Amino acid sequence: MQYLMYFYTEVIGLSPARAGLIYLLGMIWDAVSDQTQSDATLLGMRVIGLLIPAVVLIVSALLMVSYPLSKQRHEEILAERK
């Protein structure tokens, strides 16, 4: 950690508070992600920890490529295709 803080503050030029915040966020992420590695339930947290983000990713990908059309705009698009 000492070299990481030195690198952030001296080489990159971040303030010590921001460098500490970056390190803190990494440690929090590590603590949360390590919880998904244990097998505390029948299915195991690993399965649940991978299933939930997969569902969120699929839903968000579908929402990104689709958008709601009004009935009027839908009819205009169909008329242009004819």
N, CA, C and O atoms as a CHARMM CRD file, in Angstrom:
* protein
*
  328
    1    1 MET  N      0.81600  -1.18400   0.00000 PROA 1      0.00000
    2    1 MET  CA     0.00000   0.00000   0.00000 PROA 1      0.00000
    3    1 MET  C      0.86300   1.25300   0.00000 PROA 1      0.00000
    4    1 MET  O      0.47700   2.27100  -0.57400 PROA 1      0.00000
    5    2 GLN  N      2.02000   1.18900   0.63300 PROA 2      0.00000
    6    2 GLN  CA     2.85100   2.37700   0.71800 PROA 2      0.00000
    7    2 GLN  C      3.26800   2.85100  -0.66600 PROA 2      0.00000
    8    2 GLN  O      3.25200   4.05100  -0.94000 PROA 2      0.00000
    9    3 TYR  N      3.64200   1.91900  -1.54200 PROA 3      0.00000
   10    3 TYR  CA     4.03400   2.33200  -2.88300 PROA 3      0.00000
   11    3 TYR  C      2.83600   2.87000  -3.65700 PROA 3      0.00000
   12    3 TYR  O      2.97700   3.81000  -4.43800 PROA 3      0.00000
   13    4 LEU  N      1.67200   2.29000  -3.45100 PROA 4      0.00000
   14    4 LEU  CA     0.47600   2.74700  -4.14300 PROA 4      0.00000
   15    4 LEU  C      0.14000   4.18900  -3.76900 PROA 4      0.00000
   16    4 LEU  O     -0.17100   4.99900  -4.64200 PROA 4      0.00000
   17    5 MET  N      0.20000   4.51100  -2.49000 PROA 5      0.00000
   18    5 MET  CA    -0.05800   5.88300  -2.05800 PROA 5      0.00000
   19    5 MET  C      1.01300   6.83200  -2.59200 PROA 5      0.00000
   20    5 MET  O      0.70100   7.94900  -3.00500 PROA 5      0.00000
   21    6 TYR  N      2.26600   6.39600  -2.58500 PROA 6      0.00000
   22    6 TYR  CA     3.34000   7.21400  -3.14200 PROA 6      0.00000
   23    6 TYR  C      3.09400   7.47000  -4.62500 PROA 6      0.00000
   24    6 TYR  O      3.24000   8.59900  -5.09300 PROA 6      0.00000
   25    7 PHE  N      2.72400   6.43300  -5.36100 PROA 7      0.00000
   26    7 PHE  CA     2.47300   6.56900  -6.78800 PROA 7      0.00000
   27    7 PHE  C      1.32900   7.53500  -7.05900 PROA 7      0.00000
   28    7 PHE  O      1.44100   8.40200  -7.92600 PROA 7      0.00000
   29    8 TYR  N      0.22600   7.39100  -6.32200 PROA 8      0.00000
   30    8 TYR  CA    -0.92000   8.27200  -6.51800 PROA 8      0.00000
   31    8 TYR  C     -0.59200   9.72900  -6.20800 PROA 8      0.00000
   32    8 TYR  O     -1.01000  10.62600  -6.93900 PROA 8      0.00000
   33    9 THR  N      0.15900   9.97200  -5.12100 PROA 9      0.00000
   34    9 THR  CA     0.38800  11.35400  -4.70000 PROA 9      0.00000
   35    9 THR  C      1.56800  12.00400  -5.41300 PROA 9      0.00000
   36    9 THR  O      1.47800  13.16500  -5.81300 PROA 9      0.00000
   37   10 GLU  N      2.66300  11.28700  -5.57700 PROA 10     0.00000
   38   10 GLU  CA     3.87000  11.90300  -6.13600 PROA 10     0.00000
   39   10 GLU  C      3.94200  11.80000  -7.65500 PROA 10     0.00000
   40   10 GLU  O      4.31300  12.77000  -8.31600 PROA 10     0.00000
   41   11 VAL  N      3.60000  10.65600  -8.21700 PROA 11     0.00000
   42   11 VAL  CA     3.73600  10.45300  -9.66000 PROA 11     0.00000
   43   11 VAL  C      2.53400  11.01000 -10.40400 PROA 11     0.00000
   44   11 VAL  O      2.69500  11.78200 -11.35000 PROA 11     0.00000
   45   12 ILE  N      1.32600  10.62800  -9.98500 PROA 12     0.00000
   46   12 ILE  CA     0.11800  11.09200 -10.66400 PROA 12     0.00000
   47   12 ILE  C     -0.25100  12.50200 -10.23000 PROA 12     0.00000
   48   12 ILE  O     -0.77300  13.27900 -11.03000 PROA 12     0.00000
   49   13 GLY  N      0.01400  12.84100  -8.97200 PROA 13     0.00000
   50   13 GLY  CA    -0.26400  14.18200  -8.48600 PROA 13     0.00000
   51   13 GLY  C     -1.62000  14.34800  -7.81900 PROA 13     0.00000
   52   13 GLY  O     -2.13200  15.46400  -7.72900 PROA 13     0.00000
   53   14 LEU  N     -2.20500  13.25500  -7.35000 PROA 14     0.00000
   54   14 LEU  CA    -3.47700  13.35100  -6.63700 PROA 14     0.00000
   55   14 LEU  C     -3.24300  13.85700  -5.21700 PROA 14     0.00000
   56   14 LEU  O     -2.15700  13.70100  -4.65800 PROA 14     0.00000
   57   15 SER  N     -4.26600  14.45700  -4.65500 PROA 15     0.00000
   58   15 SER  CA    -4.17300  14.85400  -3.25800 PROA 15     0.00000
   59   15 SER  C     -4.22800  13.59900  -2.38900 PROA 15     0.00000
   60   15 SER  O     -4.80200  12.59200  -2.80400 PROA 15     0.00000
   61   16 PRO  N     -3.64700  13.64100  -1.20300 PROA 16     0.00000
   62   16 PRO  CA    -3.68800  12.45800  -0.33200 PROA 16     0.00000
   63   16 PRO  C     -5.11400  12.01000   0.00700 PROA 16     0.00000
   64   16 PRO  O     -5.36800  10.81800   0.18100 PROA 16     0.00000
   65   17 ALA  N     -6.04300  12.96800   0.09800 PROA 17     0.00000
   66   17 ALA  CA    -7.43000  12.59600   0.39700 PROA 17     0.00000
   67   17 ALA  C     -8.02900  11.78200  -0.75000 PROA 17     0.00000
   68   17 ALA  O     -8.70000  10.77800  -0.51300 PROA 17     0.00000
   69   18 ARG  N     -7.79300  12.20800  -1.98200 PROA 18     0.00000
   70   18 ARG  CA    -8.32100  11.44600  -3.12700 PROA 18     0.00000
   71   18 ARG  C     -7.63900  10.09700  -3.26500 PROA 18     0.00000
   72   18 ARG  O     -8.28700   9.10500  -3.60000 PROA 18     0.00000
   73   19 ALA  N     -6.34500  10.05100  -3.01300 PROA 19     0.00000
   74   19 ALA  CA    -5.63700   8.77100  -3.08400 PROA 19     0.00000
   75   19 ALA  C     -6.18100   7.81700  -2.02700 PROA 19     0.00000
   76   19 ALA  O     -6.35800   6.62800  -2.29200 PROA 19     0.00000
   77   20 GLY  N     -6.44600   8.33500  -0.83200 PROA 20     0.00000
   78   20 GLY  CA    -7.02800   7.49800   0.20900 PROA 20     0.00000
   79   20 GLY  C     -8.42300   7.04000  -0.13800 PROA 20     0.00000
   80   20 GLY  O     -8.80100   5.90800   0.16500 PROA 20     0.00000
   81   21 LEU  N     -9.20300   7.91600  -0.77800 PROA 21     0.00000
   82   21 LEU  CA   -10.55300   7.55300  -1.19400 PROA 21     0.00000
   83   21 LEU  C    -10.52400   6.43600  -2.23900 PROA 21     0.00000
   84   21 LEU  O    -11.33200   5.50900  -2.18600 PROA 21     0.00000
   85   22 ILE  N     -9.60300   6.53000  -3.17500 PROA 22     0.00000
   86   22 ILE  CA    -9.47200   5.47800  -4.18800 PROA 22     0.00000
   87   22 ILE  C     -9.12700   4.15100  -3.52100 PROA 22     0.00000
   88   22 ILE  O     -9.70300   3.11400  -3.85100 PROA 22     0.00000
   89   23 TYR  N     -8.18900   4.18900  -2.58700 PROA 23     0.00000
   90   23 TYR  CA    -7.81000   2.97500  -1.87200 PROA 23     0.00000
   91   23 TYR  C     -8.97500   2.43600  -1.04100 PROA 23     0.00000
   92   23 TYR  O     -9.19400   1.22600  -0.98600 PROA 23     0.00000
   93   24 LEU  N     -9.72000   3.33200  -0.39700 PROA 24     0.00000
   94   24 LEU  CA   -10.87600   2.92100   0.40900 PROA 24     0.00000
   95   24 LEU  C    -11.94100   2.26300  -0.45000 PROA 24     0.00000
   96   24 LEU  O    -12.49500   1.23400  -0.06300 PROA 24     0.00000
   97   25 LEU  N    -12.23700   2.83500  -1.60500 PROA 25     0.00000
   98   25 LEU  CA   -13.24200   2.24300  -2.49600 PROA 25     0.00000
   99   25 LEU  C    -12.81000   0.85900  -2.97700 PROA 25     0.00000
  100   25 LEU  O    -13.63600  -0.04600  -3.09900 PROA 25     0.00000
  101   26 GLY  N    -11.52900   0.70000  -3.24600 PROA 26     0.00000
  102   26 GLY  CA   -11.02400  -0.61700  -3.63300 PROA 26     0.00000
  103   26 GLY  C    -11.15500  -1.63800  -2.51700 PROA 26     0.00000
  104   26 GLY  O    -11.49000  -2.79700  -2.76200 PROA 26     0.00000
  105   27 MET  N    -10.89200  -1.20700  -1.29500 PROA 27     0.00000
  106   27 MET  CA   -11.02100  -2.12000  -0.15600 PROA 27     0.00000
  107   27 MET  C    -12.47700  -2.48700   0.10600 PROA 27     0.00000
  108   27 MET  O    -12.77600  -3.63100   0.45000 PROA 27     0.00000
  109   28 ILE  N    -13.38300  -1.52700  -0.05500 PROA 28     0.00000
  110   28 ILE  CA   -14.81100  -1.81900   0.11400 PROA 28     0.00000
  111   28 ILE  C    -15.27300  -2.80500  -0.95300 PROA 28     0.00000
  112   28 ILE  O    -15.99100  -3.76000  -0.65800 PROA 28     0.00000
  113   29 TRP  N    -14.85500  -2.56700  -2.20200 PROA 29     0.00000
  114   29 TRP  CA   -15.22700  -3.48400  -3.28600 PROA 29     0.00000
  115   29 TRP  C    -14.68300  -4.88700  -3.00600 PROA 29     0.00000
  116   29 TRP  O    -15.37100  -5.87900  -3.24600 PROA 29     0.00000
  117   30 ASP  N    -13.47000  -4.96900  -2.50800 PROA 30     0.00000
  118   30 ASP  CA   -12.88100  -6.26000  -2.19100 PROA 30     0.00000
  119   30 ASP  C    -13.66900  -6.96800  -1.09000 PROA 30     0.00000
  120   30 ASP  O    -13.87900  -8.17900  -1.16000 PROA 30     0.00000
  121   31 ALA  N    -14.10300  -6.22600  -0.07800 PROA 31     0.00000
  122   31 ALA  CA   -14.87200  -6.82200   1.01500 PROA 31     0.00000
  123   31 ALA  C    -16.22600  -7.32500   0.52900 PROA 31     0.00000
  124   31 ALA  O    -16.68100  -8.38500   0.95900 PROA 31     0.00000
  125   32 VAL  N    -16.87200  -6.57900  -0.35900 PROA 32     0.00000
  126   32 VAL  CA   -18.17500  -6.99500  -0.87900 PROA 32     0.00000
  127   32 VAL  C    -18.02800  -8.19200  -1.80700 PROA 32     0.00000
  128   32 VAL  O    -18.81100  -9.13900  -1.73000 PROA 32     0.00000
  129   33 SER  N    -17.04200  -8.15600  -2.67300 PROA 33     0.00000
  130   33 SER  CA   -16.89500  -9.25200  -3.62700 PROA 33     0.00000
  131   33 SER  C    -16.40400 -10.53300  -2.96200 PROA 33     0.00000
  132   33 SER  O    -16.70900 -11.62700  -3.43800 PROA 33     0.00000
  133   34 ASP  N    -15.65400 -10.41900  -1.87800 PROA 34     0.00000
  134   34 ASP  CA   -15.22700 -11.61800  -1.16200 PROA 34     0.00000
  135   34 ASP  C    -16.39600 -12.34000  -0.51400 PROA 34     0.00000
  136   34 ASP  O    -16.33300 -13.55400  -0.32200 PROA 34     0.00000
  137   35 GLN  N    -17.44800 -11.63200  -0.17700 PROA 35     0.00000
  138   35 GLN  CA   -18.61800 -12.26300   0.41900 PROA 35     0.00000
  139   35 GLN  C    -19.30100 -13.19800  -0.56600 PROA 35     0.00000
  140   35 GLN  O    -19.93800 -14.16500  -0.14800 PROA 35     0.00000
  141   36 THR  N    -19.18500 -12.93500  -1.85800 PROA 36     0.00000
  142   36 THR  CA   -19.81900 -13.79300  -2.84600 PROA 36     0.00000
  143   36 THR  C    -19.02400 -15.07500  -3.08100 PROA 36     0.00000
  144   36 THR  O    -19.50100 -15.96900  -3.78100 PROA 36     0.00000
  145   37 GLN  N    -17.83600 -15.18500  -2.51700 PROA 37     0.00000
  146   37 GLN  CA   -17.00200 -16.36100  -2.73200 PROA 37     0.00000
  147   37 GLN  C    -17.30600 -17.49400  -1.75200 PROA 37     0.00000
  148   37 GLN  O    -16.88200 -18.62900  -1.97300 PROA 37     0.00000
  149   38 SER  N    -18.02600 -17.20400  -0.68700 PROA 38     0.00000
  150   38 SER  CA   -18.30600 -18.24600   0.30700 PROA 38     0.00000
  151   38 SER  C    -19.52200 -19.07900  -0.11000 PROA 38     0.00000
  152   38 SER  O    -20.33000 -18.64800  -0.93200 PROA 38     0.00000
  153   39 ASP  N    -19.63500 -20.25200   0.46000 PROA 39     0.00000
  154   39 ASP  CA   -20.75800 -21.14300   0.17300 PROA 39     0.00000
  155   39 ASP  C    -21.67100 -21.20200   1.39200 PROA 39     0.00000
  156   39 ASP  O    -21.76800 -22.24000   2.04700 PROA 39     0.00000
  157   40 ALA  N    -22.33300 -20.10700   1.69500 PROA 40     0.00000
  158   40 ALA  CA   -23.13900 -20.02400   2.90300 PROA 40     0.00000
  159   40 ALA  C    -24.53900 -20.61200   2.73000 PROA 40     0.00000
  160   40 ALA  O    -25.16400 -20.98600   3.72200 PROA 40     0.00000
  161   41 THR  N    -25.04200 -20.70600   1.52000 PROA 41     0.00000
  162   41 THR  CA   -26.38300 -21.22200   1.29700 PROA 41     0.00000
  163   41 THR  C    -26.30900 -22.54900   0.55600 PROA 41     0.00000
  164   41 THR  O    -25.22900 -23.02800   0.21200 PROA 41     0.00000
  165   42 LEU  N    -27.46700 -23.12800   0.32000 PROA 42     0.00000
  166   42 LEU  CA   -27.52800 -24.40000  -0.39100 PROA 42     0.00000
  167   42 LEU  C    -26.97400 -24.25300  -1.81100 PROA 42     0.00000
  168   42 LEU  O    -26.19200 -25.08600  -2.27000 PROA 42     0.00000
  169   43 LEU  N    -27.38700 -23.18800  -2.49800 PROA 43     0.00000
  170   43 LEU  CA   -26.87000 -22.95300  -3.84100 PROA 43     0.00000
  171   43 LEU  C    -25.47100 -22.35100  -3.81600 PROA 43     0.00000
  172   43 LEU  O    -24.72100 -22.46600  -4.78500 PROA 43     0.00000
  173   44 GLY  N    -25.12900 -21.72100  -2.72500 PROA 44     0.00000
  174   44 GLY  CA   -23.84000 -21.05700  -2.63400 PROA 44     0.00000
  175   44 GLY  C    -23.97300 -19.60600  -3.05600 PROA 44     0.00000
  176   44 GLY  O    -24.67300 -19.28700  -4.01800 PROA 44     0.00000
  177   45 MET  N    -23.31000 -18.74800  -2.34400 PROA 45     0.00000
  178   45 MET  CA   -23.36500 -17.32300  -2.66600 PROA 45     0.00000
  179   45 MET  C    -22.71900 -17.04500  -4.01500 PROA 45     0.00000
  180   45 MET  O    -23.01500 -16.03300  -4.65100 PROA 45     0.00000
  181   46 ARG  N    -21.84800 -17.92900  -4.44800 PROA 46     0.00000
  182   46 ARG  CA   -21.17900 -17.72100  -5.72200 PROA 46     0.00000
  183   46 ARG  C    -22.19900 -17.73700  -6.85900 PROA 46     0.00000
  184   46 ARG  O    -22.11300 -16.93000  -7.78500 PROA 46     0.00000
  185   47 VAL  N    -23.15700 -18.65100  -6.78900 PROA 47     0.00000
  186   47 VAL  CA   -24.18900 -18.73600  -7.82300 PROA 47     0.00000
  187   47 VAL  C    -25.08400 -17.50300  -7.77100 PROA 47     0.00000
  188   47 VAL  O    -25.38900 -16.90800  -8.80500 PROA 47     0.00000
  189   48 ILE  N    -25.50100 -17.12200  -6.57400 PROA 48     0.00000
  190   48 ILE  CA   -26.35400 -15.94600  -6.42600 PROA 48     0.00000
  191   48 ILE  C    -25.59400 -14.69500  -6.81700 PROA 48     0.00000
  192   48 ILE  O    -26.15100 -13.80500  -7.45900 PROA 48     0.00000
  193   49 GLY  N    -24.32900 -14.61700  -6.43700 PROA 49     0.00000
  194   49 GLY  CA   -23.50600 -13.46300  -6.76100 PROA 49     0.00000
  195   49 GLY  C    -23.24900 -13.31100  -8.24300 PROA 49     0.00000
  196   49 GLY  O    -22.95400 -12.20700  -8.70000 PROA 49     0.00000
  197   50 LEU  N    -23.34900 -14.37600  -9.00000 PROA 50     0.00000
  198   50 LEU  CA   -23.18800 -14.29500 -10.45000 PROA 50     0.00000
  199   50 LEU  C    -24.52100 -14.18200 -11.17600 PROA 50     0.00000
  200   50 LEU  O    -24.58700 -13.60800 -12.26300 PROA 50     0.00000
  201   51 LEU  N    -25.57300 -14.71700 -10.59300 PROA 51     0.00000
  202   51 LEU  CA   -26.88000 -14.71400 -11.24400 PROA 51     0.00000
  203   51 LEU  C    -27.51500 -13.32600 -11.23600 PROA 51     0.00000
  204   51 LEU  O    -28.04500 -12.88600 -12.25700 PROA 51     0.00000
  205   52 ILE  N    -27.47000 -12.64500 -10.12200 PROA 52     0.00000
  206   52 ILE  CA   -28.10200 -11.32300 -10.02400 PROA 52     0.00000
  207   52 ILE  C    -27.46500 -10.32100 -10.99500 PROA 52     0.00000
  208   52 ILE  O    -28.20200  -9.65400 -11.72100 PROA 52     0.00000
  209   53 PRO  N    -26.13600 -10.18200 -11.04500 PROA 53     0.00000
  210   53 PRO  CA   -25.56600  -9.25100 -12.02400 PROA 53     0.00000
  211   53 PRO  C    -25.84600  -9.65400 -13.47300 PROA 53     0.00000
  212   53 PRO  O    -25.97100  -8.79300 -14.34400 PROA 53     0.00000
  213   54 ALA  N    -25.94400 -10.95300 -13.72900 PROA 54     0.00000
  214   54 ALA  CA   -26.24500 -11.39600 -15.08800 PROA 54     0.00000
  215   54 ALA  C    -27.63900 -10.94500 -15.51200 PROA 54     0.00000
  216   54 ALA  O    -27.83000 -10.49100 -16.64000 PROA 54     0.00000
  217   55 VAL  N    -28.60300 -11.07000 -14.61600 PROA 55     0.00000
  218   55 VAL  CA   -29.96600 -10.63200 -14.91900 PROA 55     0.00000
  219   55 VAL  C    -30.00400  -9.11700 -15.11900 PROA 55     0.00000
  220   55 VAL  O    -30.65300  -8.62500 -16.04200 PROA 55     0.00000
  221   56 VAL  N    -29.31300  -8.38900 -14.25900 PROA 56     0.00000
  222   56 VAL  CA   -29.27400  -6.92700 -14.39100 PROA 56     0.00000
  223   56 VAL  C    -28.62500  -6.53600 -15.71100 PROA 56     0.00000
  224   56 VAL  O    -29.09100  -5.60600 -16.37000 PROA 56     0.00000
  225   57 LEU  N    -27.56300  -7.22500 -16.11100 PROA 57     0.00000
  226   57 LEU  CA   -26.89100  -6.93300 -17.37300 PROA 57     0.00000
  227   57 LEU  C    -27.79500  -7.19500 -18.56400 PROA 57     0.00000
  228   57 LEU  O    -27.82100  -6.39900 -19.50300 PROA 57     0.00000
  229   58 ILE  N    -28.53000  -8.28400 -18.54700 PROA 58     0.00000
  230   58 ILE  CA   -29.43800  -8.60200 -19.64900 PROA 58     0.00000
  231   58 ILE  C    -30.54200  -7.56200 -19.75500 PROA 58     0.00000
  232   58 ILE  O    -30.84700  -7.09100 -20.85000 PROA 58     0.00000
  233   59 VAL  N    -31.14200  -7.20000 -18.63300 PROA 59     0.00000
  234   59 VAL  CA   -32.22300  -6.20800 -18.64300 PROA 59     0.00000
  235   59 VAL  C    -31.70300  -4.85900 -19.11600 PROA 59     0.00000
  236   59 VAL  O    -32.35400  -4.19500 -19.92300 PROA 59     0.00000
  237   60 SER  N    -30.53800  -4.44300 -18.62500 PROA 60     0.00000
  238   60 SER  CA   -30.01100  -3.14300 -19.03900 PROA 60     0.00000
  239   60 SER  C    -29.61900  -3.14100 -20.51000 PROA 60     0.00000
  240   60 SER  O    -29.79300  -2.12500 -21.18300 PROA 60     0.00000
  241   61 ALA  N    -29.09500  -4.24500 -21.02800 PROA 61     0.00000
  242   61 ALA  CA   -28.75800  -4.31500 -22.44600 PROA 61     0.00000
  243   61 ALA  C    -30.01200  -4.22400 -23.30700 PROA 61     0.00000
  244   61 ALA  O    -30.01000  -3.55600 -24.34100 PROA 61     0.00000
  245   62 LEU  N    -31.07500  -4.89000 -22.88600 PROA 62     0.00000
  246   62 LEU  CA   -32.32100  -4.80400 -23.64300 PROA 62     0.00000
  247   62 LEU  C    -32.90600  -3.39200 -23.60100 PROA 62     0.00000
  248   62 LEU  O    -33.45000  -2.91700 -24.59800 PROA 62     0.00000
  249   63 LEU  N    -32.79800  -2.73000 -22.46500 PROA 63     0.00000
  250   63 LEU  CA   -33.30800  -1.36400 -22.36700 PROA 63     0.00000
  251   63 LEU  C    -32.48500  -0.38400 -23.18700 PROA 63     0.00000
  252   63 LEU  O    -33.01700   0.61800 -23.66400 PROA 63     0.00000
  253   64 MET  N    -31.19300  -0.65600 -23.36000 PROA 64     0.00000
  254   64 MET  CA   -30.34900   0.24400 -24.13900 PROA 64     0.00000
  255   64 MET  C    -30.66500   0.19100 -25.62600 PROA 64     0.00000
  256   64 MET  O    -30.56200   1.20800 -26.31200 PROA 64     0.00000
  257   65 VAL  N    -31.04700  -0.97100 -26.13400 PROA 65     0.00000
  258   65 VAL  CA   -31.28400  -1.08600 -27.56700 PROA 65     0.00000
  259   65 VAL  C    -32.74500  -0.91300 -27.94700 PROA 65     0.00000
  260   65 VAL  O    -33.07500  -0.87900 -29.13300 PROA 65     0.00000
  261   66 SER  N    -33.61500  -0.80400 -26.97100 PROA 66     0.00000
  262   66 SER  CA   -35.02300  -0.59500 -27.27500 PROA 66     0.00000
  263   66 SER  C    -35.47000   0.72200 -26.67300 PROA 66     0.00000
  264   66 SER  O    -34.95900   1.15700 -25.64100 PROA 66     0.00000
  265   67 TYR  N    -36.41000   1.33800 -27.31900 PROA 67     0.00000
  266   67 TYR  CA   -36.96600   2.57500 -26.79200 PROA 67     0.00000
  267   67 TYR  C    -38.44500   2.60400 -27.14100 PROA 67     0.00000
  268   67 TYR  O    -38.85100   2.06200 -28.16900 PROA 67     0.00000
  269   68 PRO  N    -39.23400   3.21800 -26.31200 PROA 68     0.00000
  270   68 PRO  CA   -40.67200   3.21600 -26.57400 PROA 68     0.00000
  271   68 PRO  C    -41.02100   4.13400 -27.74200 PROA 68     0.00000
  272   68 PRO  O    -40.49200   5.24000 -27.86100 PROA 68     0.00000
  273   69 LEU  N    -41.90900   3.66400 -28.59100 PROA 69     0.00000
  274   69 LEU  CA   -42.40500   4.45900 -29.70500 PROA 69     0.00000
  275   69 LEU  C    -43.85800   4.82400 -29.45400 PROA 69     0.00000
  276   69 LEU  O    -44.65300   4.00700 -28.99000 PROA 69     0.00000
  277   70 SER  N    -44.17700   6.04300 -29.76600 PROA 70     0.00000
  278   70 SER  CA   -45.59000   6.40100 -29.70800 PROA 70     0.00000
  279   70 SER  C    -46.29600   5.74500 -30.88900 PROA 70     0.00000
  280   70 SER  O    -45.65300   5.36400 -31.86700 PROA 70     0.00000
  281   71 LYS  N    -47.57900   5.61700 -30.79900 PROA 71     0.00000
  282   71 LYS  CA   -48.33100   4.97400 -31.87900 PROA 71     0.00000
  283   71 LYS  C    -48.19100   5.77300 -33.16700 PROA 71     0.00000
  284   71 LYS  O    -48.11000   5.19500 -34.25100 PROA 71     0.00000
  285   72 GLN  N    -48.16300   7.09300 -33.05800 PROA 72     0.00000
  286   72 GLN  CA   -48.03500   7.94300 -34.23300 PROA 72     0.00000
  287   72 GLN  C    -46.67100   7.73900 -34.89600 PROA 72     0.00000
  288   72 GLN  O    -46.60000   7.60400 -36.11800 PROA 72     0.00000
  289   73 ARG  N    -45.59500   7.71400 -34.11800 PROA 73     0.00000
  290   73 ARG  CA   -44.26000   7.51800 -34.67600 PROA 73     0.00000
  291   73 ARG  C    -44.12300   6.12100 -35.27400 PROA 73     0.00000
  292   73 ARG  O    -43.45700   5.94100 -36.29300 PROA 73     0.00000
  293   74 HSD  N    -44.74900   5.14100 -34.64600 PROA 74     0.00000
  294   74 HSD  CA   -44.71100   3.78300 -35.16800 PROA 74     0.00000
  295   74 HSD  C    -45.38100   3.72700 -36.54300 PROA 74     0.00000
  296   74 HSD  O    -44.87600   3.07100 -37.45400 PROA 74     0.00000
  297   75 GLU  N    -46.51000   4.41000 -36.69000 PROA 75     0.00000
  298   75 GLU  CA   -47.19800   4.43200 -37.98100 PROA 75     0.00000
  299   75 GLU  C    -46.39000   5.17300 -39.02500 PROA 75     0.00000
  300   75 GLU  O    -46.40200   4.79000 -40.19400 PROA 75     0.00000
  301   76 GLU  N    -45.68200   6.23500 -38.62900 PROA 76     0.00000
  302   76 GLU  CA   -44.82100   6.96400 -39.57400 PROA 76     0.00000
  303   76 GLU  C    -43.68800   6.08400 -40.08900 PROA 76     0.00000
  304   76 GLU  O    -43.36300   6.11600 -41.27500 PROA 76     0.00000
  305   77 ILE  N    -43.09300   5.30600 -39.20400 PROA 77     0.00000
  306   77 ILE  CA   -42.00700   4.42200 -39.61800 PROA 77     0.00000
  307   77 ILE  C    -42.52800   3.36900 -40.56200 PROA 77     0.00000
  308   77 ILE  O    -41.88200   3.06700 -41.56600 PROA 77     0.00000
  309   78 LEU  N    -43.68600   2.79800 -40.26500 PROA 78     0.00000
  310   78 LEU  CA   -44.26800   1.79700 -41.16200 PROA 78     0.00000
  311   78 LEU  C    -44.62200   2.39500 -42.50800 PROA 78     0.00000
  312   78 LEU  O    -44.46300   1.72800 -43.53100 PROA 78     0.00000
  313   79 ALA  N    -45.09500   3.62600 -42.54100 PROA 79     0.00000
  314   79 ALA  CA   -45.45500   4.28300 -43.79500 PROA 79     0.00000
  315   79 ALA  C    -44.21200   4.55800 -44.63900 PROA 79     0.00000
  316   79 ALA  O    -44.27100   4.48300 -45.86600 PROA 79     0.00000
  317   80 GLU  N    -43.09900   4.87200 -44.00100 PROA 80     0.00000
  318   80 GLU  CA   -41.85200   5.12500 -44.72900 PROA 80     0.00000
  319   80 GLU  C    -41.32900   3.86200 -45.36900 PROA 80     0.00000
  320   80 GLU  O    -40.69500   3.92700 -46.42200 PROA 80     0.00000
  321   81 ARG  N    -41.56700   2.74900 -44.78400 PROA 81     0.00000
  322   81 ARG  CA   -41.05800   1.47700 -45.31100 PROA 81     0.00000
  323   81 ARG  C    -41.84500   0.99000 -46.51800 PROA 81     0.00000
  324   81 ARG  O    -41.34200   0.18400 -47.30000 PROA 81     0.00000
  325   82 LYS  N    -43.07500   1.47200 -46.67900 PROA 82     0.00000
  326   82 LYS  CA   -43.90500   0.99000 -47.78900 PROA 82     0.00000
  327   82 LYS  C    -43.57900   1.67600 -49.07300 PROA 82     0.00000
  328   82 LYS  O    -44.18900   1.38300 -50.10100 PROA 82     0.00000
